Amino acid sequence: MVVDAATNYRPYSPISIDRNAKGFFELLVRKYPQGQFSSQLARMEPGDQATFFGPVASRFEYRRGATPQIGLVAAGTGITPMWQVIQAALADSTDTTRLSLVYASKSPSSILLKGELDRAAAEHPDRLRICFLVSQPDPAPSGGTRMVEWEALPAGVQLGRIDEHVLRAHLPAAPDSARTERLEDACHVLVCGPDSMIRDLCGPRARDGGVQPGPGGAMQARHPAIGGVLRNLGYRSSQVTWL
């Protein structure tokens, strides 16, 4: 997390996974015009200092062999924790976990980590599949006319939004409860993006937050029952984690 002088903070997911790189990590931060932290970070020059603390426990920790298939659904900067998982899985030559990523952005030029993701998919075609979605193409260079002209979409990028049809086509299928003894072992789905997307895919209570009593009276983070589009597709609460 990044902390400012007023002790406000923002969580960020490092995009580097080398745990042996002592004193070094990489962040991917998109600058927003009114972004309190992103604007400060964007103004920093070599030699400037910022305060960080962590690591902060994640709701999901990747473990080789925990499940044969993982579906990843991301929008915007929600790609950063997904990129962590992808790197961790593909870095292990003995790992056989198959990954399916659905990643939505506003336009082709706003797709973060596009080059890295394309290279990973090209190097591991049997383990990583990617569906890039955009709301609109990039505008073509101005030709002096008032009409807006659009560039052709890059290969592998399509117009669309994250909906039930797209997820059914690209995510691992939810297992049949009548045939699978442990549903959570069959596949897992990770979701990260704007709150509106989280609620749409995982249910209206997916961002409730807070804590509740756990075993022995200890407090633990709440994880409300799955709802929304993913429930309609047949996934259970034990198979979905929103980040």
C-alpha positions as a Markdown table, in Angstrom:
| # | Residue | x | y | z |
|---|---|---|---|---|
| 1 | Met | 0.0 | 0.0 | 0.0 |
| 2 | Val | 1.0 | 3.6 | -0.6 |
| 3 | Val | 0.6 | 6.0 | 2.3 |
| 4 | Asp | 0.6 | 9.8 | 2.3 |
| 5 | Ala | 1.4 | 12.3 | 5.0 |
| 6 | Ala | -2.2 | 12.4 | 6.2 |
| 7 | Thr | -2.1 | 8.6 | 6.6 |
| 8 | Asn | -4.5 | 8.0 | 3.8 |
| 9 | Tyr | -3.6 | 4.9 | 1.8 |
| 10 | Arg | -4.3 | 3.1 | -1.5 |
| 11 | Pro | -3.7 | -0.6 | -2.1 |
| 12 | Tyr | -1.7 | -1.6 | -5.3 |
| 13 | Ser | -0.8 | -5.0 | -6.6 |
| 14 | Pro | 2.9 | -5.3 | -7.6 |
| 15 | Ile | 3.4 | -6.7 | -11.1 |
| 16 | Ser | 6.8 | -8.2 | -10.2 |
| 17 | Ile | 6.8 | -11.6 | -8.5 |
| 18 | Asp | 10.6 | -12.2 | -7.9 |
| 19 | Arg | 10.6 | -12.7 | -4.2 |
| 20 | Asn | 14.4 | -12.8 | -4.3 |
| 21 | Ala | 14.7 | -9.2 | -5.6 |
| 22 | Lys | 15.3 | -7.7 | -2.2 |
| 23 | Gly | 14.3 | -4.1 | -1.9 |
| 24 | Phe | 12.8 | -4.0 | -5.3 |
| 25 | Phe | 9.2 | -4.3 | -6.8 |
| 26 | Glu | 7.3 | -2.9 | -9.7 |
| 27 | Leu | 3.9 | -1.2 | -9.6 |
| 28 | Leu | 1.6 | -0.4 | -12.5 |
| 29 | Val | -0.4 | 2.7 | -11.7 |
| 30 | Arg | -2.7 | 4.5 | -14.1 |
| 31 | Lys | -2.9 | 8.3 | -13.7 |
| 32 | Tyr | -6.3 | 9.7 | -13.3 |
| 33 | Pro | -6.9 | 13.5 | -13.5 |
| 34 | Gln | -8.5 | 13.6 | -10.0 |
| 35 | Gly | -6.6 | 10.7 | -8.6 |
| 36 | Gln | -5.1 | 11.6 | -5.3 |
| 37 | Phe | -2.4 | 9.0 | -5.3 |
| 38 | Ser | -1.9 | 8.3 | -9.0 |
| 39 | Ser | -1.3 | 12.0 | -9.6 |
| 40 | Gln | 1.3 | 12.2 | -6.9 |
| 41 | Leu | 3.1 | 9.1 | -8.1 |
| 42 | Ala | 3.1 | 10.4 | -11.7 |
| 43 | Arg | 4.8 | 13.6 | -10.6 |
| 44 | Met | 7.7 | 11.8 | -8.9 |
| 45 | Glu | 11.2 | 12.0 | -10.2 |
| 46 | Pro | 14.2 | 9.7 | -9.7 |
| 47 | Gly | 15.4 | 10.3 | -6.1 |
| 48 | Asp | 12.0 | 11.3 | -4.7 |
| 49 | Gln | 10.6 | 9.2 | -1.9 |
| 50 | Ala | 7.3 | 7.6 | -1.1 |
| 51 | Thr | 6.1 | 5.6 | 1.9 |
| 52 | Phe | 4.9 | 2.0 | 1.3 |
| 53 | Phe | 3.9 | -0.8 | 3.6 |
| 54 | Gly | 3.1 | -4.4 | 3.0 |
| 55 | Pro | 2.7 | -7.1 | 1.9 |
| 56 | Val | -1.0 | -7.1 | 2.7 |
| 57 | Ala | -2.7 | -10.5 | 2.8 |
| 58 | Ser | -4.7 | -11.2 | -0.4 |
| 59 | Arg | -8.0 | -13.0 | -0.5 |
| 60 | Phe | -6.4 | -15.4 | -3.0 |
| 61 | Glu | -3.0 | -17.1 | -2.9 |
| 62 | Tyr | -2.0 | -19.0 | -6.0 |
| 63 | Arg | -0.9 | -22.6 | -5.3 |
| 64 | Arg | 0.2 | -25.0 | -7.9 |
| 65 | Gly | -2.2 | -27.9 | -8.4 |
| 66 | Ala | -5.0 | -26.5 | -6.2 |
| 67 | Thr | -7.3 | -26.5 | -9.2 |
| 68 | Pro | -6.8 | -27.6 | -12.9 |
| 69 | Gln | -8.4 | -24.4 | -14.3 |
| 70 | Ile | -8.6 | -20.8 | -13.4 |
| 71 | Gly | -10.8 | -18.2 | -15.0 |
| 72 | Leu | -9.6 | -14.6 | -14.7 |
| 73 | Val | -12.0 | -11.7 | -15.3 |
| 74 | Ala | -10.6 | -8.1 | -15.2 |
| 75 | Ala | -11.3 | -4.6 | -16.2 |
| 76 | Gly | -8.9 | -1.6 | -16.3 |
| 77 | Thr | -6.2 | -1.7 | -13.6 |
| 78 | Gly | -7.8 | -4.9 | -12.2 |
| 79 | Ile | -5.4 | -6.7 | -14.5 |
| 80 | Thr | -2.5 | -6.3 | -12.0 |
| 81 | Pro | -3.4 | -9.1 | -9.5 |
| 82 | Met | -4.3 | -11.3 | -12.5 |
| 83 | Trp | -0.9 | -10.7 | -14.0 |
| 84 | Gln | 0.7 | -11.8 | -10.7 |
| 85 | Val | -1.2 | -15.1 | -10.9 |
| 86 | Ile | -0.4 | -15.6 | -14.6 |
| 87 | Gln | 3.3 | -15.0 | -14.0 |
| 88 | Ala | 3.4 | -17.4 | -11.0 |
| 89 | Ala | 1.6 | -20.2 | -12.9 |
| 90 | Leu | 3.6 | -19.9 | -16.1 |
| 91 | Ala | 7.0 | -19.5 | -14.4 |
| 92 | Asp | 6.8 | -23.1 | -13.2 |
| 93 | Ser | 7.5 | -25.6 | -16.0 |
| 94 | Thr | 5.9 | -28.4 | -14.1 |
| 95 | Asp | 2.7 | -26.6 | -13.5 |
| 96 | Thr | -0.2 | -27.7 | -15.7 |
| 97 | Thr | -2.9 | -25.2 | -14.5 |
| 98 | Arg | -4.8 | -23.8 | -17.5 |
| 99 | Leu | -5.7 | -20.1 | -17.4 |
| 100 | Ser | -8.5 | -18.2 | -19.3 |
| 101 | Leu | -8.4 | -14.4 | -19.1 |
| 102 | Val | -11.3 | -12.1 | -20.1 |
| 103 | Tyr | -10.0 | -8.5 | -19.9 |
| 104 | Ala | -12.1 | -5.4 | -20.7 |
| 105 | Ser | -10.7 | -1.9 | -21.5 |
| 106 | Lys | -12.1 | 1.3 | -22.9 |
| 107 | Ser | -10.1 | 1.1 | -26.1 |
| 108 | Pro | -7.2 | -0.8 | -27.6 |
| 109 | Ser | -4.7 | 1.9 | -26.6 |
| 110 | Ser | -5.8 | 1.6 | -22.9 |
| 111 | Ile | -5.2 | -2.1 | -22.6 |
| 112 | Leu | -2.6 | -2.4 | -19.9 |
| 113 | Leu | 0.2 | -5.0 | -20.1 |
| 114 | Lys | -0.9 | -5.9 | -23.7 |
| 115 | Gly | 2.6 | -6.7 | -24.9 |
| 116 | Glu | 3.4 | -8.9 | -21.8 |
| 117 | Leu | 0.1 | -10.7 | -22.0 |
| 118 | Asp | 0.4 | -11.4 | -25.8 |
| 119 | Arg | 3.9 | -12.8 | -25.3 |
| 120 | Ala | 2.8 | -15.0 | -22.4 |
| 121 | Ala | -0.1 | -16.4 | -24.5 |
| 122 | Ala | 2.2 | -17.0 | -27.5 |
| 123 | Glu | 4.8 | -18.8 | -25.4 |
| 124 | His | 2.2 | -20.9 | -23.6 |
| 125 | Pro | -0.7 | -21.4 | -26.1 |
| 126 | Asp | -1.8 | -24.6 | -24.3 |
| 127 | Arg | -2.1 | -23.0 | -20.9 |
| 128 | Leu | -3.1 | -19.3 | -21.4 |
| 129 | Arg | -6.1 | -18.1 | -23.5 |
| 130 | Ile | -7.0 | -14.4 | -23.6 |
| 131 | Cys | -10.1 | -12.5 | -24.7 |
| 132 | Phe | -9.5 | -8.8 | -25.0 |
| 133 | Leu | -12.7 | -6.7 | -25.0 |
| 134 | Val | -13.0 | -2.9 | -25.7 |
| 135 | Ser | -15.9 | -0.5 | -25.6 |
| 136 | Gln | -14.7 | 1.3 | -28.7 |
| 137 | Pro | -11.8 | 1.4 | -31.2 |
| 138 | Asp | -9.2 | 4.1 | -31.1 |
| 139 | Pro | -9.9 | 7.2 | -33.2 |
| 140 | Ala | -7.9 | 7.3 | -36.5 |
| 141 | Pro | -5.5 | 10.2 | -37.0 |
| 142 | Ser | -7.4 | 13.4 | -37.8 |
| 143 | Gly | -7.8 | 14.0 | -41.5 |
| 144 | Gly | -9.3 | 17.5 | -41.1 |
| 145 | Thr | -12.9 | 16.3 | -41.2 |
| 146 | Arg | -15.5 | 16.7 | -38.4 |
| 147 | Met | -16.6 | 13.1 | -38.7 |
| 148 | Val | -14.8 | 10.8 | -36.3 |
| 149 | Glu | -13.1 | 7.9 | -38.0 |
| 150 | Trp | -12.0 | 4.8 | -36.2 |
| 151 | Glu | -9.0 | 2.6 | -36.6 |
| 152 | Ala | -9.4 | -1.1 | -37.2 |
| 153 | Leu | -9.2 | -3.3 | -34.1 |
| 154 | Pro | -5.9 | -5.0 | -33.4 |
| 155 | Ala | -5.7 | -8.8 | -33.9 |
| 156 | Gly | -7.2 | -10.6 | -30.9 |
| 157 | Val | -9.2 | -7.6 | -29.7 |
| 158 | Gln | -13.0 | -7.4 | -30.1 |
| 159 | Leu | -15.8 | -4.9 | -29.3 |
| 160 | Gly | -18.0 | -5.9 | -26.5 |
| 161 | Arg | -18.5 | -6.0 | -22.8 |
| 162 | Ile | -18.2 | -8.6 | -20.0 |
| 163 | Asp | -21.5 | -10.3 | -19.9 |
| 164 | Glu | -23.0 | -13.8 | -19.5 |
| 165 | His | -22.5 | -14.8 | -23.1 |
| 166 | Val | -18.8 | -13.8 | -23.1 |
| 167 | Leu | -18.0 | -15.5 | -19.8 |
| 168 | Arg | -19.8 | -18.7 | -20.9 |
| 169 | Ala | -17.7 | -18.8 | -24.0 |
| 170 | His | -14.3 | -18.1 | -22.4 |
| 171 | Leu | -14.3 | -19.2 | -18.8 |
| 172 | Pro | -13.9 | -22.8 | -17.6 |
| 173 | Ala | -17.4 | -24.3 | -17.3 |
| 174 | Ala | -18.9 | -24.6 | -13.9 |
| 175 | Pro | -18.8 | -28.2 | -12.9 |
| 176 | Asp | -21.9 | -30.4 | -12.6 |
| 177 | Ser | -22.6 | -30.7 | -8.9 |
| 178 | Ala | -24.1 | -34.2 | -9.4 |
| 179 | Arg | -20.8 | -35.5 | -10.9 |
| 180 | Thr | -18.2 | -33.5 | -8.9 |
| 181 | Glu | -17.6 | -34.3 | -5.3 |
| 182 | Arg | -15.6 | -31.2 | -4.4 |
| 183 | Leu | -16.7 | -28.4 | -6.7 |
| 184 | Glu | -14.0 | -26.0 | -5.5 |
| 185 | Asp | -11.4 | -28.4 | -6.8 |
| 186 | Ala | -12.7 | -28.4 | -10.4 |
| 187 | Cys | -12.0 | -24.7 | -11.2 |
| 188 | His | -11.8 | -21.3 | -9.7 |
| 189 | Val | -12.7 | -17.8 | -11.0 |
| 190 | Leu | -11.0 | -14.5 | -9.9 |
| 191 | Val | -12.7 | -11.2 | -10.6 |
| 192 | Cys | -11.0 | -7.7 | -10.2 |
| 193 | Gly | -12.3 | -4.4 | -11.5 |
| 194 | Pro | -14.6 | -1.5 | -10.7 |
| 195 | Asp | -17.2 | -2.0 | -7.9 |
| 196 | Ser | -20.0 | -1.9 | -10.4 |
| 197 | Met | -18.5 | -4.9 | -12.3 |
| 198 | Ile | -17.8 | -6.8 | -9.2 |
| 199 | Arg | -21.5 | -6.5 | -8.1 |
| 200 | Asp | -22.8 | -7.3 | -11.5 |
| 201 | Leu | -20.7 | -10.5 | -11.8 |
| 202 | Cys | -20.7 | -11.6 | -8.1 |
| 203 | Gly | -23.9 | -10.1 | -6.6 |
| 204 | Pro | -25.1 | -6.9 | -5.0 |
| 205 | Arg | -23.4 | -7.7 | -1.7 |
| 206 | Ala | -19.9 | -8.5 | -3.1 |
| 207 | Arg | -18.5 | -5.2 | -1.8 |
| 208 | Asp | -20.1 | -5.3 | 1.6 |
| 209 | Gly | -16.7 | -5.6 | 3.4 |
| 210 | Gly | -16.6 | -5.7 | 7.2 |
| 211 | Val | -15.9 | -8.6 | 9.4 |
| 212 | Gln | -17.9 | -11.3 | 11.1 |
| 213 | Pro | -17.2 | -13.8 | 14.0 |
| 214 | Gly | -15.3 | -16.9 | 13.0 |
| 215 | Pro | -14.4 | -20.2 | 14.7 |
| 216 | Gly | -13.4 | -19.7 | 18.3 |
| 217 | Gly | -14.7 | -16.1 | 18.4 |
| 218 | Ala | -12.0 | -14.7 | 16.1 |
| 219 | Met | -13.0 | -12.1 | 13.5 |
| 220 | Gln | -12.7 | -12.9 | 9.8 |
| 221 | Ala | -13.4 | -11.0 | 6.6 |
| 222 | Arg | -16.9 | -11.5 | 5.3 |
| 223 | His | -17.4 | -13.2 | 1.9 |
| 224 | Pro | -21.1 | -13.0 | 1.1 |
| 225 | Ala | -22.7 | -15.7 | -1.0 |
| 226 | Ile | -22.1 | -15.5 | -4.7 |
| 227 | Gly | -24.8 | -13.9 | -6.8 |
| 228 | Gly | -25.0 | -12.1 | -10.1 |
| 229 | Val | -23.9 | -13.4 | -13.5 |
| 230 | Leu | -21.4 | -16.0 | -12.1 |
| 231 | Arg | -24.1 | -17.6 | -10.0 |
| 232 | Asn | -26.4 | -17.7 | -13.1 |
| 233 | Leu | -23.5 | -19.6 | -14.8 |
| 234 | Gly | -23.5 | -22.2 | -12.1 |
| 235 | Tyr | -20.5 | -21.2 | -10.0 |
| 236 | Arg | -20.6 | -21.6 | -6.2 |
| 237 | Ser | -19.2 | -19.2 | -3.6 |
| 238 | Ser | -16.3 | -21.5 | -2.9 |
| 239 | Gln | -15.2 | -21.2 | -6.6 |
| 240 | Val | -15.2 | -17.4 | -6.9 |
| 241 | Thr | -12.9 | -14.8 | -5.4 |
| 242 | Trp | -13.2 | -11.1 | -6.0 |
| 243 | Leu | -10.1 | -9.0 | -5.4 |
